[in-house]
Amino acid sequence: MLTLGPVFKNIGGTITKAKCIIPSSRITGPSPTIRMKTASGNDWEEVSNGVEHSFATAGSELYLQVIASGTTISAKGSAGELVPAIIVKVLEVT
């Protein structure tokens, strides 16, 4: 399990929508479970890879959790360059 956060903090409002993208070309093995939350509590919400997510509990910080068993997420590009393997975007702040 990989937990990151806050990935975004103090962005001037309440985060209501976000998206996490893990390119399928970077995943080997079973698809990971992706969860995000917008507060410091334990209100993790499961999200779909690459799909806009509207939070049931909005907040001012964004955390990310990737749960994977038997999965590799590679950050190495096909030509040997390093590229981001996990992209997190805040889509709406109120």
C-alpha positions as CSV (number, residue, x, y, z in Angstrom):
1,M,0.0,0.0,0.0
2,L,1.2,3.5,-0.9
3,T,-0.3,6.5,0.9
4,L,0.6,10.0,-0.2
5,G,-0.5,13.3,1.2
6,P,-1.4,15.7,1.4
7,V,-0.8,15.8,-2.3
8,F,-2.6,19.2,-2.5
9,K,-3.0,21.6,0.5
10,N,-4.0,25.2,1.0
11,I,-5.2,25.7,-2.6
12,G,-7.7,28.4,-1.6
13,G,-11.0,26.5,-1.2
14,T,-12.7,23.1,-0.7
15,I,-11.8,20.3,-3.1
16,T,-15.0,18.7,-4.5
17,K,-13.7,16.9,-7.6
18,A,-10.5,15.2,-8.5
19,K,-9.0,12.5,-10.8
20,C,-6.2,10.0,-10.5
21,I,-4.6,8.7,-13.6
22,I,-2.2,5.7,-13.7
23,P,-1.5,5.0,-17.4
24,S,-2.3,1.3,-18.2
25,S,1.0,1.2,-20.1
26,R,2.7,1.6,-16.7
27,I,0.8,-1.2,-14.9
28,T,2.0,-4.8,-14.9
29,G,-0.3,-7.3,-13.1
30,P,-3.7,-6.7,-11.6
31,S,-5.2,-3.2,-11.6
32,P,-4.6,-1.4,-8.3
33,T,-7.3,-0.1,-6.0
34,I,-7.2,3.7,-5.9
35,R,-8.6,5.7,-3.0
36,M,-8.6,9.4,-2.3
37,K,-9.8,11.6,0.5
38,T,-10.0,15.4,1.0
39,A,-9.7,15.6,4.8
40,S,-7.4,14.3,7.5
41,G,-9.9,11.8,8.8
42,N,-10.5,8.2,7.7
43,D,-13.0,9.0,4.9
44,W,-11.3,7.2,2.0
45,E,-13.4,7.0,-1.2
46,E,-12.6,4.4,-3.9
47,V,-12.1,6.0,-7.3
48,S,-11.8,4.6,-10.8
49,N,-8.6,5.1,-12.7
50,G,-8.8,8.1,-15.1
51,V,-12.4,8.9,-14.1
52,E,-13.6,12.2,-12.5
53,H,-14.6,11.7,-8.9
54,S,-17.0,13.9,-6.9
55,F,-16.3,13.6,-3.2
56,A,-19.0,12.7,-0.7
57,T,-16.9,14.5,1.9
58,A,-15.2,17.6,0.5
59,G,-12.2,19.2,2.2
60,S,-9.2,21.4,1.8
61,E,-6.5,18.7,1.4
62,L,-6.2,15.8,-1.0
63,Y,-4.6,12.5,-0.1
64,L,-4.0,9.5,-2.3
65,Q,-3.8,5.8,-1.5
66,V,-2.9,3.0,-4.0
67,I,-3.4,-0.6,-2.9
68,A,-1.9,-3.3,-5.0
69,S,-1.0,-6.9,-4.6
70,G,1.1,-8.5,-7.3
71,T,1.1,-5.2,-9.2
72,T,4.1,-3.1,-10.5
73,I,3.7,0.5,-11.5
74,S,6.6,1.5,-13.5
75,A,7.9,5.1,-13.8
76,K,10.4,4.3,-16.5
77,G,9.6,5.4,-20.1
78,S,10.0,3.2,-23.1
79,A,13.1,5.2,-24.2
80,G,14.7,5.1,-20.8
81,E,13.5,8.5,-19.7
82,L,11.8,8.9,-16.3
83,V,8.1,10.0,-16.6
84,P,5.4,10.4,-14.0
85,A,3.6,7.1,-13.3
86,I,0.8,8.6,-11.2
87,I,-1.0,11.8,-12.1
88,V,-3.4,13.5,-9.6
89,K,-5.5,16.5,-10.8
90,V,-7.9,18.7,-8.7
91,L,-10.8,19.4,-11.0
92,E,-13.0,21.6,-8.9
93,V,-12.5,23.8,-5.9
94,T,-15.4,25.8,-4.3
